[in-house]
Amino acid sequence: MSPIGGVGINLAIQDAVAAANLLYKPLQRGIPTAAELQAVQRRRELPTRITQRMQVIVQNAVLVRTLQAKGPVKVPRAVRFLNRYPLLRRIPARLVGMGFRPEHVRTPEYEPRRNGGHGAL
Protein backbone atom coordinates (compact mmCIF):
# COMPACT_ATOMS: atom_id res chain seq x y z
CA MET A 1 0.00 0.00 0.00
CA SER A 2 1.38 3.36 -1.01
CA PRO A 3 1.49 6.06 1.66
CA ILE A 4 -0.31 8.44 -0.75
CA GLY A 5 -3.33 9.82 1.08
CA GLY A 6 -2.50 7.94 4.28
CA VAL A 7 -5.30 5.45 3.66
CA GLY A 8 -3.45 2.24 4.52
CA ILE A 9 -4.64 2.28 8.12
CA ASN A 10 -8.20 3.06 6.98
CA LEU A 11 -8.17 -0.01 4.75
CA ALA A 12 -6.66 -2.15 7.50
CA ILE A 13 -9.42 -1.16 9.94
CA GLN A 14 -12.14 -1.69 7.33
CA ASP A 15 -10.63 -5.09 6.51
CA ALA A 16 -10.73 -5.99 10.20
CA VAL A 17 -14.36 -4.88 10.56
CA ALA A 18 -15.39 -6.83 7.45
CA ALA A 19 -13.55 -9.90 8.74
CA ALA A 20 -15.23 -9.58 12.14
CA ASN A 21 -18.65 -9.18 10.56
CA LEU A 22 -18.24 -12.17 8.30
CA LEU A 23 -16.29 -14.46 10.60
CA TYR A 24 -17.65 -13.98 14.12
CA LYS A 25 -20.10 -16.88 13.78
CA PRO A 26 -17.62 -19.24 12.05
CA LEU A 27 -15.01 -18.42 14.71
CA GLN A 28 -17.50 -19.33 17.45
CA ARG A 29 -17.85 -22.74 15.79
CA GLY A 30 -14.10 -23.21 15.46
CA ILE A 31 -11.87 -22.57 12.48
CA PRO A 32 -13.44 -20.78 9.49
CA THR A 33 -13.52 -22.63 6.19
CA ALA A 34 -11.55 -21.51 3.17
CA ALA A 35 -14.82 -20.36 1.57
CA GLU A 36 -15.64 -18.19 4.60
CA LEU A 37 -12.17 -16.62 4.47
CA GLN A 38 -12.52 -16.08 0.72
CA ALA A 39 -15.77 -14.20 1.37
CA VAL A 40 -13.78 -11.62 3.35
CA GLN A 41 -11.28 -11.30 0.54
CA ARG A 42 -14.02 -10.92 -2.09
CA ARG A 43 -15.68 -8.18 -0.03
CA ARG A 44 -12.49 -6.18 0.48
CA GLU A 45 -10.60 -6.77 -2.77
CA LEU A 46 -12.42 -4.28 -5.01
CA PRO A 47 -12.25 -1.29 -2.63
CA THR A 48 -8.56 -2.03 -2.04
CA ARG A 49 -7.83 -2.20 -5.76
CA ILE A 50 -9.73 1.03 -6.43
CA THR A 51 -7.90 2.79 -3.60
CA GLN A 52 -4.52 1.59 -4.85
CA ARG A 53 -5.35 2.72 -8.39
CA MET A 54 -6.34 6.17 -7.16
CA GLN A 55 -3.04 6.38 -5.27
CA VAL A 56 -1.09 5.59 -8.46
CA ILE A 57 -3.03 8.26 -10.36
CA VAL A 58 -2.28 10.89 -7.72
CA GLN A 59 1.33 9.82 -7.54
CA ASN A 60 1.82 10.04 -11.31
CA ALA A 61 -0.25 13.17 -11.87
CA VAL A 62 1.00 15.20 -8.95
CA LEU A 63 4.03 13.88 -7.12
CA VAL A 64 6.14 12.63 -10.03
CA ARG A 65 5.53 15.79 -12.05
CA THR A 66 6.32 17.97 -9.04
CA LEU A 67 9.54 16.14 -8.21
CA GLN A 68 10.71 16.19 -11.84
CA ALA A 69 9.87 19.86 -12.47
CA LYS A 70 12.81 22.12 -13.35
CA GLY A 71 10.90 25.33 -12.70
CA PRO A 72 7.66 26.52 -11.15
CA VAL A 73 5.05 23.81 -10.86
CA LYS A 74 1.61 24.36 -12.37
CA VAL A 75 -1.29 23.43 -10.13
CA PRO A 76 -2.87 20.21 -11.46
CA ARG A 77 -6.15 20.58 -13.36
CA ALA A 78 -8.08 18.47 -10.82
CA VAL A 79 -6.93 20.70 -7.96
CA ARG A 80 -7.88 23.84 -9.87
CA PHE A 81 -11.31 22.30 -10.55
CA LEU A 82 -11.84 21.52 -6.85
CA ASN A 83 -10.75 25.04 -5.92
CA ARG A 84 -13.31 26.42 -8.34
CA TYR A 85 -16.16 24.30 -6.91
CA PRO A 86 -15.58 24.03 -3.14
CA LEU A 87 -18.61 21.79 -2.55
CA LEU A 88 -16.91 19.08 -4.63
CA ARG A 89 -13.94 18.99 -2.23
CA ARG A 90 -16.02 16.73 -0.02
CA ILE A 91 -15.83 13.89 -2.53
CA PRO A 92 -12.09 13.15 -2.37
CA ALA A 93 -12.09 13.89 1.37
CA ARG A 94 -14.87 11.36 1.91
CA LEU A 95 -13.15 8.74 -0.25
CA VAL A 96 -9.87 9.17 1.60
CA GLY A 97 -11.55 9.22 5.00
CA MET A 98 -14.18 6.52 4.52
CA GLY A 99 -13.06 4.55 1.48
CA PHE A 100 -14.99 3.12 -1.44
CA ARG A 101 -16.87 0.57 0.66
CA PRO A 102 -17.14 1.75 4.27
CA GLU A 103 -17.58 -1.04 6.77
CA HIS A 104 -19.74 -0.89 9.89
CA VAL A 105 -19.78 -3.24 12.86
CA ARG A 106 -22.63 -5.77 12.53
CA THR A 107 -22.90 -8.23 15.39
CA PRO A 108 -25.78 -9.48 17.55
CA GLU A 109 -24.57 -7.14 20.30
CA TYR A 110 -25.01 -4.19 17.96
CA GLU A 111 -28.40 -4.09 16.30
CA PRO A 112 -28.83 -1.08 14.02
CA ARG A 113 -31.67 1.26 14.87
CA ARG A 114 -33.51 0.36 11.65
CA ASN A 115 -34.21 -3.11 13.09
CA GLY A 116 -35.74 -1.68 16.21
CA GLY A 117 -32.62 -2.07 18.35
CA HIS A 118 -31.14 0.75 20.34
CA GLY A 119 -27.61 0.32 18.98
CA ALA A 120 -24.40 1.02 20.82
CA LEU A 121 -22.43 4.07 19.81
URGI-V446885 format. One record per residue. N is the residue number from 0. SS is DSSP state (helix for helix, strand for strand, loop for the rest). PSI is psi in radians with two decimals (none if undefined). D_CENTER is the distance of its C-alpha to the mean C-alpha in Angstrom with 1 decimal. Layout:
N:SS:PSI:D_CENTER  N:SS:PSI:D_CENTER
//
This chain:
0:loop:2.23:11.7  1:loop:2.62:13.0  2:loop:-0.05:13.1  3:helix:2.14:12.6  4:helix:-0.18:10.7  5:helix:0.60:10.4  6:loop:-0.04:6.7  7:helix:-0.77:8.2  8:helix:-0.62:9.0  9:helix:-0.81:5.9  10:helix:-0.70:4.9  11:helix:-0.74:8.6  12:helix:-0.74:9.0  13:helix:-0.65:7.0  14:helix:-0.75:9.0  15:helix:-0.71:11.9  16:helix:-0.76:11.9  17:helix:-0.75:11.7  18:helix:-0.75:14.5  19:helix:-0.77:16.4  20:helix:-0.73:16.4  21:helix:-0.40:17.6  22:helix:-0.04:19.8  23:helix:-0.67:21.6  24:helix:-0.85:24.5  25:helix:-0.64:24.9  26:helix:-0.56:24.9  27:helix:-0.53:27.6  28:helix:-0.33:29.7  29:loop:-2.24:29.3  30:loop:2.24:27.3  31:loop:2.63:24.7  32:loop:2.89:25.7  33:helix:-0.66:24.2  34:helix:-0.67:23.3  35:helix:-0.65:21.5  36:helix:-0.67:19.5  37:helix:-0.50:18.8  38:helix:-0.66:17.5  39:helix:-0.81:14.6  40:helix:-0.77:14.0  41:helix:-0.72:14.4  42:helix:-0.66:11.9  43:helix:-0.21:9.0  44:helix:-0.82:10.6  45:helix:-0.88:9.9  46:helix:-0.57:6.2  47:helix:-0.78:6.7  48:helix:-0.72:9.7  49:helix:-0.78:8.7  50:helix:-0.80:6.5  51:helix:-0.68:9.6  52:helix:-0.74:11.9  53:helix:-0.65:10.9  54:helix:-0.72:11.5  55:helix:-0.73:14.8  56:helix:-0.83:15.8  57:helix:-0.76:15.5  58:helix:-0.82:17.3  59:helix:-0.65:20.0  60:helix:-0.50:20.5  61:helix:-1.06:20.6  62:helix:-0.85:21.0  63:helix:-0.82:23.3  64:helix:-0.70:25.5  65:helix:-0.80:25.7  66:helix:-0.48:26.8  67:helix:-0.13:29.2  68:loop:2.42:30.8  69:loop:-0.27:34.5  70:loop:-2.71:34.9  71:loop:2.51:33.1  72:loop:2.28:29.6  73:loop:2.41:29.0  74:loop:2.26:26.0  75:loop:2.58:23.6  76:helix:-0.74:24.1  77:helix:-0.68:20.6  78:helix:-0.73:21.0  79:helix:-0.70:24.5  80:helix:-0.80:23.3  81:helix:-0.60:20.8  82:helix:-0.56:23.7  83:helix:-0.57:26.0  84:loop:1.42:23.9  85:helix:-0.55:22.4  86:helix:-0.55:21.0  87:helix:-0.25:18.6  88:helix:-0.37:17.1  89:helix:-0.49:15.0  90:helix:-1.00:13.0  91:helix:-0.59:11.4  92:helix:-0.73:11.3  93:helix:-0.73:9.4  94:helix:-0.68:6.8  95:helix:-0.76:6.7  96:helix:-0.64:7.2  97:helix:-0.31:5.5  98:loop:-3.13:2.7  99:loop:-0.32:5.1  100:loop:1.45:6.2  101:loop:2.49:6.4  102:loop:2.55:8.8  103:loop:2.50:12.2  104:loop:2.25:15.1  105:loop:1.66:17.7  106:strand:2.91:20.9  107:loop:-0.49:24.5  108:loop:-0.32:24.7  109:strand:1.68:22.2  110:loop:2.11:23.4  111:loop:2.65:21.7  112:helix:-0.55:24.2  113:helix:-0.35:24.4  114:helix:0.21:26.2  115:loop:-0.12:28.7  116:loop:2.90:27.4  117:loop:-0.52:27.2  118:loop:2.36:23.7  119:loop:2.49:23.1  120:loop:none:21.1
//
